[in-house]
Amino acid sequence: MDPVLVLSCSMSGLSVIRALGMKGIPVVALADDDISAVGLASKYVREKVRVPHPGKQEGELIDFLLQNAHRWPGALILDTTDAGAMALARHKHELSRHYKIVTAEWDILRKFIEKKETAILAEKTGVPHPKTLWPKSLDDLGPDSLSMNYPCIIKPVRSHEFYAAFKRKNFEVHSYDELIERFQFCQKHDHEVVIQEIIPGSDSEIYKCFFYIDSQGRTSGKFFYNKVRADPPRYGVNRVAISVPRNPEVEQLAEQLLQGANYRGICTVEFKKDPRDGKLKLIEVNARMPRINWLPTFCGVNFPWLVYMDLVQGQPVTSGDYTAGAYWIELIPDLFNSLFAHKLEKYTLGEYLRPYLFKHKTFPDFMLDDLEPSIVRLGQTRSAKRIAGLFGSMYRALATKR
């Protein structure tokens, strides 16, 4: 079988590597300088190759891929980060002469990478979304002209660059003065931002769908899931999620948005139910292989394989039924937040334990049949070290009392 090149090998890449490896598809792991590249340790990796970082050395990465095309002629490349997706999208035309590229062209991808463009697209296609402003300077933020309730959030136009700089996804601000201070801070560091209202409610009111729109423009893969808990709480990535049956309202709104962009490829679309009017509001779109990818694979929808069959084998496959009610739990982040963020989350003990008591559950960061990545990640994770320190302190305290 022809190999697949997986670009970036953190948790998102690991889920793709495992999904392909289970199907017997050879995987070439293209790892940059990211120290969290746990996917390199997977037993399913056939070849490990160090490559330039797509966000820091985009030109060098593209040169590397073109100069080494003879090693993997016609191979499929799957991106697993925003930086990787942007690099492939901007050079899709030249790369497509040598590789199979599922990533959308840049003029389409940027509608989802850049938050301002996403808001404009949502408005154009009639998809409900939070109130959003995109100021260019302080002149656009006069106290009389700013129709925004507090608290609100300052979100980056390009999330991956913002997170790389500040290790957070956004800034929550509680007053006009704080808004101005944070906006100036972002300007100082050359980060373009948008200002957005906060949709009230817990993480459990977040609804997501995962689609693959194939080369023929058909939605051949569909999977629905809900966020249960986030890391960090409120604005973070999934740390616990649950598969759910098809949600017609989520499906309709997502397809409305994607058709408006003429999108092809892999994507996840996220909505949150607004308790003020009962409507689903668009939160974001990830137009790449997501971190959550292992959940649909576990439940019976193997998205990397769907892409492979379509673009490499030329035999598009449509996904069927999948297991609903299955939990996806990132063990270390969930333990960390359950211990140290419970005052913010306000979940009961029963709510924390519920995912662990269900029959159908999977732990993507701890898998017995592919254990080495789990061991590597455990050694890297600050959450794990802090948890270990807590239990160490408890043990020493008990020992002292004795």
C-alpha positions as CSV (number, residue, x, y, z in Angstrom):
1,M,0.0,0.0,0.0
2,D,1.1,3.6,-0.7
3,P,2.3,5.4,2.4
4,V,0.8,8.4,4.1
5,L,2.9,11.3,5.3
6,V,1.5,12.7,8.6
7,L,2.7,16.3,9.2
8,S,3.3,17.1,12.9
9,C,3.0,14.3,15.4
10,S,1.5,15.7,18.6
11,M,-1.7,14.3,20.0
12,S,-3.6,15.1,16.8
13,G,-1.0,13.5,14.7
14,L,-0.9,10.4,16.9
15,S,-4.6,9.9,16.5
16,V,-4.2,9.9,12.7
17,I,-1.1,7.6,12.8
18,R,-3.1,5.1,14.8
19,A,-6.2,5.3,12.6
20,L,-4.1,4.6,9.5
21,G,-1.8,2.0,11.1
22,M,-4.8,-0.1,12.2
23,K,-5.8,-0.4,8.5
24,G,-2.3,-1.6,7.6
25,I,-1.4,1.7,5.8
26,P,2.3,2.6,6.1
27,V,2.8,5.9,8.0
28,V,5.7,8.3,7.5
29,A,5.9,10.6,10.5
30,L,7.0,14.1,9.5
31,A,8.1,15.7,12.8
32,D,9.3,19.2,13.4
33,D,11.0,20.6,16.5
34,D,7.8,20.3,18.6
35,I,8.9,18.5,21.8
36,S,5.3,17.1,22.2
37,A,5.7,14.9,19.1
38,V,4.5,11.8,21.0
39,G,3.3,10.3,17.7
40,L,6.9,9.4,16.8
41,A,6.8,6.7,19.5
42,S,3.8,4.9,18.0
43,K,4.3,1.3,16.9
44,Y,2.4,2.2,13.7
45,V,5.1,4.5,12.4
46,R,7.1,2.9,9.6
47,E,9.5,5.8,9.0
48,K,10.5,8.9,11.0
49,V,11.6,12.0,9.3
50,R,12.6,15.4,10.8
51,V,11.3,18.3,8.8
52,P,11.4,22.1,9.1
53,H,8.6,23.6,11.3
54,P,5.6,24.6,9.1
55,G,4.9,27.8,11.1
56,K,8.5,29.0,11.6
57,Q,10.1,27.7,8.3
58,E,7.3,27.3,5.8
59,G,9.6,27.9,2.8
60,E,12.1,25.3,4.0
61,L,9.4,22.7,4.6
62,I,8.0,23.1,1.1
63,D,11.5,22.9,-0.4
64,F,12.1,19.7,1.6
65,L,8.8,18.1,0.4
66,L,9.5,19.0,-3.3
67,Q,13.2,17.9,-3.1
68,N,12.2,14.6,-1.5
69,A,9.1,13.8,-3.6
70,H,11.0,10.9,-5.3
71,R,11.0,9.1,-1.9
72,W,7.2,9.0,-1.6
73,P,5.8,9.5,-5.1
74,G,2.1,10.1,-5.1
75,A,1.8,9.9,-1.3
76,L,-1.0,11.5,0.6
77,I,0.0,14.2,3.1
78,L,-2.3,14.8,6.1
79,D,-2.0,18.0,8.1
80,T,-2.8,18.0,11.8
81,T,-2.1,21.6,12.8
82,D,-3.2,25.1,11.6
83,A,0.4,25.9,10.7
84,G,0.7,22.7,8.7
85,A,-2.6,23.3,6.9
86,M,-1.6,26.9,6.0
87,A,1.7,25.8,4.6
88,L,0.1,23.0,2.4
89,A,-2.7,25.3,1.3
90,R,-0.5,28.1,0.2
91,H,1.6,25.7,-1.9
92,K,-1.1,23.2,-2.9
93,H,-0.7,23.8,-6.6
94,E,3.0,22.9,-6.8
95,L,2.8,20.1,-4.2
96,S,-0.1,18.5,-6.0
97,R,2.2,17.6,-8.9
98,H,4.0,15.1,-6.6
99,Y,1.6,14.3,-3.7
100,K,-2.1,13.9,-2.9
101,I,-3.2,16.9,-0.8
102,V,-6.6,16.9,1.0
103,T,-6.0,20.4,2.5
104,A,-8.2,23.1,0.8
105,E,-6.7,25.9,-1.3
106,W,-5.6,28.9,0.7
107,D,-8.4,31.2,-0.6
108,I,-10.9,28.7,0.9
109,L,-8.9,27.7,4.0
110,R,-8.3,31.2,5.2
111,K,-12.1,31.6,5.6
112,F,-11.8,29.3,8.6
113,I,-8.2,30.0,9.7
114,E,-8.8,33.7,10.1
115,K,-11.6,34.5,12.6
116,K,-12.7,37.7,10.9
117,E,-13.2,35.8,7.6
118,T,-15.2,33.1,9.4
119,A,-17.6,35.7,10.9
120,I,-18.1,37.4,7.5
121,L,-18.8,33.9,6.0
122,A,-21.3,33.1,8.7
123,E,-23.1,36.5,8.2
124,K,-23.2,35.8,4.4
125,T,-24.6,32.3,4.7
126,G,-27.1,33.1,7.5
127,V,-25.5,31.0,10.2
128,P,-26.1,32.4,13.7
129,H,-22.9,33.5,15.4
130,P,-21.8,35.6,18.4
131,K,-21.7,39.4,18.0
132,T,-18.2,40.1,16.6
133,L,-16.2,43.3,16.0
134,W,-12.9,43.5,14.2
135,P,-11.2,46.8,15.2
136,K,-8.2,47.9,13.2
137,S,-7.1,50.6,15.7
138,L,-8.0,52.3,19.0
139,D,-10.2,54.7,16.9
140,D,-12.6,51.8,16.4
141,L,-13.0,51.2,20.1
142,G,-14.6,54.4,21.4
143,P,-16.7,53.8,24.5
144,D,-19.8,55.2,22.9
145,S,-19.5,53.2,19.7
146,L,-18.6,49.8,21.2
147,S,-21.9,47.8,21.5
148,M,-20.5,44.9,23.5
149,N,-21.5,43.6,27.0
150,Y,-18.9,42.6,29.5
151,P,-17.3,40.2,30.1
152,C,-16.3,39.6,26.4
153,I,-13.4,38.0,24.8
154,I,-10.5,39.1,22.6
155,K,-9.8,36.4,20.1
156,P,-6.9,36.2,17.6
157,V,-7.5,36.3,13.9
158,R,-4.9,33.5,13.5
159,S,-5.3,31.3,16.6
160,H,-2.1,29.1,16.2
161,E,0.2,32.2,16.1
162,F,-1.5,33.7,19.1
163,Y,-1.3,30.5,21.1
164,A,2.3,30.0,20.3
165,A,3.1,33.5,21.6
166,F,0.9,33.6,24.7
167,K,0.0,29.9,25.5
168,R,-3.7,30.8,25.6
169,K,-6.5,30.9,23.1
170,N,-7.9,34.3,24.0
171,F,-8.3,37.1,26.7
172,E,-11.4,37.5,28.7
173,V,-12.0,41.1,29.6
174,H,-14.4,42.5,32.2
175,S,-14.3,46.3,31.6
176,Y,-13.7,48.9,28.9
177,D,-10.3,49.8,30.4
178,E,-9.2,46.2,30.5
179,L,-10.4,45.8,26.8
180,I,-8.2,48.8,25.8
181,E,-5.2,47.5,27.7
182,R,-5.4,44.0,26.2
183,F,-6.0,45.4,22.7
184,Q,-3.0,47.6,22.9
185,F,-1.0,44.6,24.2
186,C,-2.0,42.5,21.2
187,Q,-1.2,45.4,18.8
188,K,2.2,45.8,20.4
189,H,3.0,42.1,19.6
190,D,1.5,42.4,16.1
191,H,-1.5,40.1,16.6
192,E,-4.6,41.0,14.8
193,V,-7.7,40.3,16.9
194,V,-11.5,40.3,17.0
195,I,-13.8,41.2,19.9
196,Q,-16.6,38.8,20.5
197,E,-19.5,38.4,23.0
198,I,-19.4,35.4,25.3
199,I,-22.2,32.9,24.8
200,P,-23.2,31.9,28.4
201,G,-23.5,28.3,29.6
202,S,-21.3,25.4,30.4
203,D,-18.9,23.4,28.1
204,S,-21.7,20.7,27.9
205,E,-23.7,23.1,25.7
206,I,-21.1,22.8,22.9
207,Y,-22.1,20.7,19.9
208,K,-19.7,19.6,17.2
209,C,-19.7,17.7,13.9
210,F,-16.9,16.2,12.0
211,F,-17.2,16.0,8.2
212,Y,-15.3,14.7,5.3
213,I,-16.4,16.2,2.0
214,D,-14.7,14.1,-0.6
215,S,-13.2,14.8,-4.0
216,Q,-16.7,14.6,-5.7
217,G,-18.2,17.1,-3.3
218,R,-20.2,14.5,-1.3
219,T,-20.2,14.4,2.5
220,S,-19.0,10.8,2.8
221,G,-18.1,11.0,6.5
222,K,-20.3,12.4,9.2
223,F,-19.8,12.2,13.0
224,F,-21.4,14.1,15.8
225,Y,-20.1,14.7,19.3
226,N,-20.5,17.0,22.3
227,K,-17.9,18.6,24.4
228,V,-18.2,17.6,28.0
229,R,-15.2,19.2,29.6
230,A,-12.4,21.5,28.3
231,D,-8.7,22.0,29.0
232,P,-8.5,24.7,30.3
233,P,-12.2,25.1,31.3
234,R,-14.5,27.3,29.2
235,Y,-12.2,28.2,26.3
236,G,-9.9,25.2,25.9
237,V,-9.7,22.1,23.8
238,N,-11.7,18.9,24.5
239,R,-10.5,16.9,27.4
240,V,-13.7,14.9,27.7
241,A,-16.2,14.4,24.8
242,I,-19.0,12.0,24.0
243,S,-20.3,10.7,20.6
244,V,-23.9,11.5,20.0
245,P,-26.5,10.5,17.3
246,R,-26.8,12.7,14.2
247,N,-28.0,16.2,15.1
248,P,-30.1,17.6,12.2
249,E,-29.8,21.2,13.3
250,V,-26.0,21.1,13.7
251,E,-25.7,19.2,10.4
252,Q,-27.9,21.8,8.5
253,L,-26.0,24.8,9.8
254,A,-22.6,23.3,9.2
255,E,-23.4,22.3,5.7
256,Q,-24.9,25.7,5.0
257,L,-21.6,27.3,6.1
258,L,-19.3,24.9,4.3
259,Q,-21.3,25.1,1.0
260,G,-21.0,28.8,1.2
261,A,-17.2,28.4,1.1
262,N,-17.3,25.6,-1.5
263,Y,-15.3,23.6,0.9
264,R,-13.7,20.2,0.3
265,G,-11.8,18.1,2.8
266,I,-11.8,17.4,6.5
267,C,-13.3,19.8,9.0
268,T,-15.0,20.1,12.4
269,V,-17.6,22.7,13.1
270,E,-18.4,23.8,16.6
271,F,-21.6,25.5,17.9
272,K,-22.8,26.5,21.3
273,K,-26.5,26.8,22.3
274,D,-27.3,30.3,23.5
275,P,-29.7,30.0,26.5
276,R,-30.9,33.6,25.8
277,D,-32.7,32.7,22.6
278,G,-32.2,28.9,22.3
279,K,-30.2,29.2,19.0
280,L,-27.0,27.4,18.1
281,K,-24.2,29.9,17.5
282,L,-21.1,29.2,15.5
283,I,-18.0,29.2,17.6
284,E,-15.2,28.0,15.2
285,V,-14.3,25.7,12.4
286,N,-11.1,23.6,12.3
287,A,-10.3,22.8,8.7
288,R,-7.8,20.1,9.3
289,M,-7.4,16.7,11.1
290,P,-8.4,17.5,14.7
291,R,-7.2,16.3,18.1
292,I,-10.5,14.5,18.6
293,N,-9.9,12.2,15.5
294,W,-9.5,9.1,17.7
295,L,-13.1,9.3,19.0
296,P,-14.8,8.7,15.6
297,T,-12.2,6.0,14.8
298,F,-13.0,4.2,18.1
299,C,-16.7,4.6,17.3
300,G,-16.5,3.2,13.7
301,V,-15.8,6.2,11.4
302,N,-12.1,6.2,10.4
303,F,-11.7,9.6,8.7
304,P,-8.0,9.2,7.7
305,W,-8.9,6.0,6.0
306,L,-11.9,7.6,4.2
307,V,-9.5,10.2,2.8
308,Y,-7.0,7.5,1.8
309,M,-9.6,5.5,-0.1
310,D,-10.8,8.6,-1.9
311,L,-7.6,10.3,-2.9
312,V,-5.1,7.4,-3.1
313,Q,-7.2,4.4,-4.0
314,G,-9.8,6.3,-6.0
315,Q,-12.6,4.4,-4.3
316,P,-14.7,6.8,-2.2
317,V,-16.3,5.1,0.8
318,T,-19.3,6.4,2.7
319,S,-19.3,6.0,6.5
320,G,-22.2,4.2,8.1
321,D,-23.6,4.0,11.6
322,Y,-21.3,4.6,14.5
323,T,-21.4,4.0,18.3
324,A,-23.2,6.8,20.1
325,G,-22.7,7.3,23.8
326,A,-19.0,6.6,23.8
327,Y,-16.7,8.8,25.9
328,W,-13.3,10.2,24.8
329,I,-11.2,11.1,27.9
330,E,-7.7,12.6,27.9
331,L,-6.8,11.2,31.2
332,I,-4.0,13.5,32.4
333,P,-5.7,16.8,31.6
334,D,-9.0,15.6,33.0
335,L,-7.4,14.5,36.3
336,F,-5.5,17.8,36.5
337,N,-8.5,20.0,35.9
338,S,-10.8,17.9,38.1
339,L,-8.3,18.4,41.0
340,F,-7.3,22.0,40.4
341,A,-10.1,23.7,38.5
342,H,-13.2,22.2,40.1
343,K,-14.2,25.6,41.8
344,L,-14.3,27.2,38.3
345,E,-16.2,24.3,36.7
346,K,-18.6,23.6,39.6
347,Y,-19.3,20.0,38.5
348,T,-20.4,17.5,41.1
349,L,-18.3,14.4,41.9
350,G,-20.9,12.3,40.1
351,E,-20.5,14.5,37.0
352,Y,-16.8,14.1,37.1
353,L,-17.0,10.3,37.5
354,R,-19.8,9.6,35.0
355,P,-17.6,9.3,31.8
356,Y,-15.3,6.8,33.6
357,L,-18.3,4.5,34.6
358,F,-19.6,4.0,31.0
359,K,-18.8,0.8,29.1
360,H,-17.8,2.6,25.9
361,K,-14.9,4.9,26.5
362,T,-11.4,5.4,25.2
363,F,-8.3,7.1,26.5
364,P,-6.3,8.5,23.6
365,D,-3.3,9.5,25.8
366,F,-3.2,6.1,27.5
367,M,-3.6,3.0,25.3
368,L,-2.3,-0.4,26.3
369,D,-1.9,-1.7,22.8
370,D,0.3,1.3,21.8
371,L,1.8,2.2,25.1
372,E,5.1,4.0,24.3
373,P,3.5,7.3,23.2
374,S,1.6,7.3,26.5
375,I,4.8,6.9,28.5
376,V,6.5,9.7,26.5
377,R,3.6,12.1,27.0
378,L,3.4,11.3,30.7
379,G,7.0,12.4,31.1
380,Q,6.3,15.7,29.1
381,T,3.1,16.8,30.7
382,R,3.2,19.6,33.3
383,S,-0.3,18.5,34.5
384,A,1.1,15.0,35.3
385,K,4.0,16.5,37.2
386,R,1.8,18.7,39.2
387,I,-0.6,15.8,40.0
388,A,2.4,13.7,41.0
389,G,3.6,16.5,43.3
390,L,0.2,16.8,44.9
391,F,0.1,13.1,45.7
392,G,3.7,13.2,46.9
393,S,2.8,16.1,49.3
394,M,-0.2,14.1,50.6
395,Y,2.0,11.1,51.1
396,R,4.6,13.1,53.0
397,A,2.0,14.7,55.1
398,L,0.5,11.4,56.1
399,A,4.0,10.0,56.8
400,T,4.8,12.9,59.1
401,K,1.6,12.4,61.1
402,R,2.6,8.8,61.7
